[in-house]
């Protein structure tokens, strides 16, 4: 039996103190490494499982200094492999205030083409743009 519920959007209100959780990438990277080591699984074994030519992506996923995490489909596989839920793999924190942002300049994050950012700005919802800005710690705007 499927569960369902109806939200009365006309009367739906969000508390002014409500804060959105965001993924804490450094803490999640650390958690991924801890889970892999706890299960005594090597980087080479994960590399083979995913059919990767080199293990660099896995090292980056587990590097607390990086902001790159596995795609959702890879997280599902890792959760099964580590015998945990995805919720146990991902560390969240409350969205930082504007003062806590990593960078305040309005420029694209490293390694994302301006064309991709322009597409996001023109096609994504404001909530999606805001989530990406929070994740990368920079504003996202249309290029010149």
N, C-alpha and C positions, 0 to 999 in steps of 0.2 A: 504494500500500500504506500503510495507516494504522499509525502507530507506537503501541504501547501498552506499558504497564508496570504491574506490580502492586506496591502498597506494603503491606508486612506491618505493619499498624497496631499489632499487639500488640508488635512489637519496634522500632517507630519511636520514635526519641528525638531531641529537639532539644537541641543543645549549650546549656549555660547562658550561653554568650557570644554566642549567635545574636542578631542585632538585625535588626528589620524595616526595610526601606527605606520611606521616605515621600516623597511628592512635595514638592519644594521649590518652592512656588508662585511666590515672587518670581523665582527663577532661571529657572523655566519660562516665566514671562511675558516676561522679558528675551530668552530664547531664541526665543520665538515672534516677537517683534518683529525680532530679528536675521535670522531665516530669511526673513521677509516682505520686509525691506529688501534682503537679498542677492539675492532673486529679482526685485527691482524691481517688486513688486506693491503697489498702493496700497490704503489702507483702503477707498476707494470701490469698488474692484474686488471686494474680499472681501464688502463689504456687498451688492453686486449679486449675487454668486454665491450667497449665502445668502438672498437675497430679504428682507433686513432693511429696515425703514422708516428707521431711523437707525443710525449706526455706533457708538453708545455701547458696545454689548457688545464690539465688537472692541477699542476703546480700553481697556476694562476688562481684557480678556484680556491685553493687553500692558503693563498698568500694574503695575510691581513692588510698588507699595504695596498693591495689592488682593490678595485671596485667591480670586479667581474665575477659573476657567479654562474653556475650551470643553468642552462635553459630549463624550463619547467619539466619537459619530458625527460631530461637527464636527471633532474632531482627525483622524479618518480622512480627511476631505475635505482638510483643510489639509496633511496629510502627502503626499497625492497631488499637491496643488497646488505644494508646496514641493520635491517630489521627494526626500523623506527618509522614514525609517521613523518610526513613532510613538516608538520608543525614543530616536531622535535629537532628538525635540522635547521630551521630558519629562526634567527634571532631578530626580534623586532624592538623598536624603541619608539617613543613618541616623536612626532615630527618636530624637528628643531625650529626654533624661532629664527627670524631673519638675521638676528645678530650672531647666531651660531653657525651660519652657513660657511662652507669651506671656502668659497670664493664669491665675491659680490659683483664681479664684472659680468656684463651681459654679453658673453661670448660662448660659442659652442664648446661642449666638453671635448677633451682630447679624443681622437679616433672616431669621431662621428662626422661624416661629410656634411657640408653646409646644405647640400641638396636634400639630404635625409631630414635635417632639422627643418628646412622650409616645408617639406611635405608634412611633417608632424604638426607644425604650427598651423598650416592651412587645413588639415583634415582631422586632427585629434580633438577630443573634447577638452575643455579647460581643466577638468579633473586629471586627465591623462597628462597634459602638459605640466601641471603642477606636481604630479607624482614624479615625473622625469626630472624636473628641476630639483626637487628635494633629493632624489637619488644621486644625481650627479653633483649637487651642490652649486649649480650655476643656473643663471637664467637662460631660457631658450627663446630666441627671437628670429624673425625672418632676416635673411642676409641682405646685403646691399643690392 
